[in-house]
């Protein structure tokens, strides 16, 4: 079901989706003190490692096909 919809998406649609998610996360961190404290207490390199792992997984799936 989602395959047909994803094939119709352009690069701009993916970029806007990512921007929307980033903006929502920034909103949550801004209004929710518990989330803000957790984000600030975690070592930033953990977030970097998670982002690299996520990019590696997506890249592997793209290049495998």
C-alpha positions in Angstrom: 0.0 0.0 0.0 2.7 2.5 1.0 4.9 1.5 -1.9 2.7 3.2 -4.4 2.5 6.4 -2.3 6.3 6.5 -1.7 7.0 6.1 -5.4 5.0 9.2 -6.1 7.0 11.2 -3.6 9.6 13.7 -4.9 12.9 14.6 -3.1 11.2 17.8 -1.8 8.5 15.7 -0.1 11.2 13.7 1.7 13.0 16.9 2.7 9.8 18.5 4.0 9.0 15.4 6.0 12.4 15.4 7.6 12.1 19.1 8.4 8.7 18.6 9.9 10.0 15.8 12.2 13.0 17.9 13.3 10.7 20.9 14.0 8.3 18.7 16.0 11.2 17.3 18.1 12.5 20.8 18.7 9.0 21.8 19.8 8.7 18.9 22.2 12.1 19.7 23.7 11.1 23.3 24.0 7.9 22.8 25.9 8.6 19.6 27.9 11.2 20.2 30.6 11.7 16.4 31.2 12.6 15.9 27.6 14.9 18.9 27.6 16.7 17.6 30.7 17.1 14.1 29.2 18.5 15.4 25.9 20.9 17.7 27.7 22.1 15.0 30.1 22.9 12.4 27.3 26.3 12.5 25.7 25.9 14.1 22.2 28.1 11.4 20.7 25.3 8.9 21.3 22.9 10.9 19.1 25.6 11.1 16.5 26.2 7.3 16.6 22.5 6.6 16.3 22.3 8.9 13.3 25.2 7.2 11.6 23.7 3.8 12.2 20.4 4.9 10.7 22.0 6.4 7.7 24.1 3.2 7.2 21.0 1.0 7.3 19.1 3.2 4.8 22.1 3.4 2.5 22.6 -0.4 2.6 19.0 -0.9 1.7 19.2 1.5 -1.2 22.4 0.2 -2.7 21.4 -3.5 -2.2 18.5 -3.3 -4.7 
